[in-house]
Amino acid sequence: MPDTLSLTFSALADPTRRAILARLAAGEAVVKDLAEPFAMSSPAVSKHLRVLERAGLVERGREAQWRPRRLVAQPLAEADAWLQSYRPFWEERFDRMDAVLKRLKSGAKKGTPARPPARKRKSP
């Protein structure tokens, strides 16, 4: 059985499911309402909802004959925590890129070329 993080990212891989989650972030909705903005049938949206439910991102409520779906944020929080562990890596990369850009920009202001001169090829 896949771990919860794998299920979360697998569910988030589809743009339709991400759009469904975005809609559910605004509040509960039934399948008919969730299917409205898409060019697909209610059964097709139900299949997407089953994937989201399996991943623990959506749960089904019960109000009389209605089965509204609601967003469950916990798996998203776990995915965010995992992604945050890579934040120092990306910040270090962006800091290096920022330093290079500043160096290039200051060189351009002084009248020096922004790029190093091209290397001359040696004759054979």
C-alpha positions as CSV (number, residue, x, y, z in Angstrom):
1,M,0.0,0.0,0.0
2,P,1.5,3.4,-1.0
3,D,2.3,5.9,1.7
4,T,0.1,8.9,2.3
5,L,2.6,11.3,0.7
6,S,2.7,9.3,-2.5
7,L,-1.1,9.2,-2.6
8,T,-1.3,12.9,-2.1
9,F,1.2,13.8,-4.8
10,S,-0.5,11.2,-7.2
11,A,-3.9,12.8,-6.6
12,L,-2.4,16.3,-7.1
13,A,-0.8,15.3,-10.4
14,D,-4.1,15.8,-12.3
15,P,-5.2,19.5,-13.0
16,T,-8.9,18.6,-12.8
17,R,-8.4,17.2,-9.2
18,R,-6.4,20.3,-8.3
19,A,-9.3,22.5,-9.6
20,I,-11.7,20.4,-7.6
21,L,-9.6,20.9,-4.4
22,A,-9.5,24.7,-5.1
23,R,-13.3,24.7,-5.4
24,L,-13.7,22.7,-2.2
25,A,-11.4,25.2,-0.4
26,A,-14.2,27.7,-0.7
27,G,-16.7,25.2,1.0
28,E,-18.5,22.0,0.6
29,A,-20.1,21.0,-2.7
30,V,-22.0,18.2,-4.3
31,V,-20.8,16.3,-7.4
32,K,-23.3,18.2,-9.6
33,D,-21.8,21.6,-8.6
34,L,-18.2,20.3,-8.9
35,A,-18.9,19.0,-12.4
36,E,-20.4,22.3,-13.6
37,P,-17.1,24.1,-14.7
38,F,-15.7,21.0,-16.5
39,A,-16.6,19.6,-19.8
40,M,-17.2,16.2,-18.2
41,S,-20.0,14.1,-16.8
42,S,-20.9,13.8,-13.1
43,P,-19.6,10.1,-13.2
44,A,-16.2,11.3,-14.5
45,V,-16.0,13.9,-11.7
46,S,-17.0,11.1,-9.2
47,K,-14.0,9.1,-10.4
48,H,-11.7,12.1,-9.6
49,L,-13.4,12.4,-6.2
50,R,-12.7,8.8,-5.4
51,V,-9.0,9.3,-6.1
52,L,-9.1,12.4,-3.8
53,E,-10.9,10.4,-1.2
54,R,-8.4,7.6,-1.3
55,A,-5.6,10.1,-0.8
56,G,-7.5,11.5,2.2
57,L,-7.8,14.9,0.6
58,V,-11.6,14.9,0.4
59,E,-14.3,13.4,2.6
60,R,-17.9,12.8,2.0
61,G,-20.6,14.2,4.2
62,R,-24.3,13.3,4.5
63,E,-27.2,15.7,4.4
64,A,-30.4,14.0,3.7
65,Q,-30.1,12.6,0.1
66,W,-27.1,14.9,-0.6
67,R,-23.5,13.8,-0.3
68,P,-21.5,17.0,-0.1
69,R,-17.7,16.7,-0.4
70,R,-15.3,18.7,1.8
71,L,-11.6,19.4,1.7
72,V,-9.4,17.7,4.2
73,A,-6.3,19.8,4.7
74,Q,-4.1,17.4,6.7
75,P,-2.5,15.6,3.7
76,L,-1.7,18.9,2.1
77,A,0.0,20.1,5.3
78,E,2.1,16.9,5.3
79,A,3.0,17.5,1.6
80,D,3.9,21.1,2.5
81,A,6.1,20.0,5.4
82,W,7.9,17.6,3.1
83,L,8.5,20.3,0.5
84,Q,9.7,22.7,3.1
85,S,12.6,20.4,3.9
86,Y,13.9,21.3,0.5
87,R,13.5,25.1,1.0
88,P,17.2,25.7,2.1
89,F,18.4,24.0,-1.0
90,W,16.4,26.3,-3.3
91,E,17.1,29.4,-1.2
92,E,20.8,28.8,-1.6
93,R,20.4,28.4,-5.3
94,F,18.4,31.6,-5.6
95,D,21.0,33.4,-3.5
96,R,23.8,32.3,-5.8
97,M,21.7,33.3,-8.8
98,D,21.0,36.7,-7.2
99,A,24.7,37.2,-6.6
100,V,25.5,36.4,-10.3
101,L,22.8,38.8,-11.5
102,K,24.1,41.6,-9.3
103,R,27.6,41.0,-10.5
104,L,26.5,41.1,-14.1
105,K,24.4,44.2,-13.5
106,S,27.2,46.1,-11.8
107,G,29.6,45.2,-14.6
108,A,27.1,46.5,-17.2
109,K,26.9,49.8,-15.3
110,K,30.7,50.3,-15.3
111,G,30.8,49.9,-19.1
112,T,32.2,46.4,-19.0
113,P,30.6,43.7,-21.0
114,A,27.9,41.8,-19.1
115,R,29.2,38.5,-20.5
116,P,32.7,37.3,-20.5
117,P,34.4,37.6,-23.9
118,A,34.1,34.6,-26.1
119,R,37.1,32.3,-26.2
120,K,39.2,32.3,-29.3
121,R,39.5,29.0,-30.9
122,K,43.0,27.7,-31.4
123,S,44.1,27.1,-35.0
124,P,44.8,23.4,-35.8
